[in-house]
Amino acid sequence: MSASAYVRFTLTVDATAYGTAATALAALPTAGWQEDEVDGSHVLTFWLSAASLGDASVEGSLRELQTLGRCLGTPESDDWERRWLDFHRSVEVGRVLVRPPWAEPREGMLDVVVDVGMAFGTGGHETTRQCLALLQLVEPGALLDAGCGSGVLAIAAVRLGFTPVAAVDIDEKAVAAAAANALLNGTHVDLSLADATAPGTPLPAADVVVANIALKPVVALGARLGSLAGATRAADDGPAPREVIIAGLLVHQVEEALSAWPAFAERERQTDGEWVAVLLRRREARASGGGVA
């Protein structure tokens, strides 16, 4: 990563605009963001590659952020790599340790090494931590990670005993990063560049689906998988999932997200500040193992 290739943005918003700002940030090709609170305001710091700034969708998201508060962009200085090392730190969630390649493993932990590049997912964001915690409540089986980012959840699922593990994302940078991270960890993940929410996209049969993808795509995925009254969806898609983890949701978005999954009942919820993740279980499925009733 050369210093001149990245721009650091600092967005300052009040509490009323925080939810909208977080949703807009989630749509940007960032590797995550830092959050601080200063005098009652939220200060969000994130990085974008200079090459991405000419993309129309990126320009649109940045314009939206500028309407929400004070948003300043600065080309990165020569200490960019040091700043990035400081930002990307090891994260421990239950039995799983997510760490950058330069950090040491820890005895007794399931090791997930992640070098994120420009794909979202260092393991440090609240939504990723929530999904990692919920995954450890689920009986292992076949898993689909819908919107895999850098592959943290898919690789952690392999470590937790899920098999086979498939992952899709609409961002080619994310798929490339996830493939590199799977190789780095010596794990196999069946990766594809696709939109899991699109009705025409073939999806592998999965016992468990993880969707850490924000409100709109969670609702769209629910329209495809979540309204099933029976145990199967369209014949081409195979059996319906037993359990689903939906995440990337702000507190005020949860009820709208749950309404998109009427064939599933809530079994567990993780709340961290403004962020919420929910573990759902298909109503027809009987409880079995993994600590989920």
Secondary structure by P-SEA (a helix, b strand, c coil): cccccbbbbbbbbcccaaaaaaaaaaacccccbbbbbcccbbbbbbcccccccccaaaaaaaaaaaaacbbbbbccccaaaaaaaaabbbbbcccbbbbccccccccccbbbbbbccccccccccaaaaaaaaaaaaccccbbbbcccccaaaaaaaaaaccccbbbbbccaaaaaaaaaaaaaaccccccccccccccccccccccbbbbccccaaaaaaaaaccccccccccccccccccbbbbccccccaaaaaaaacccccccbbbbcccbbbbbbccccccccccccc
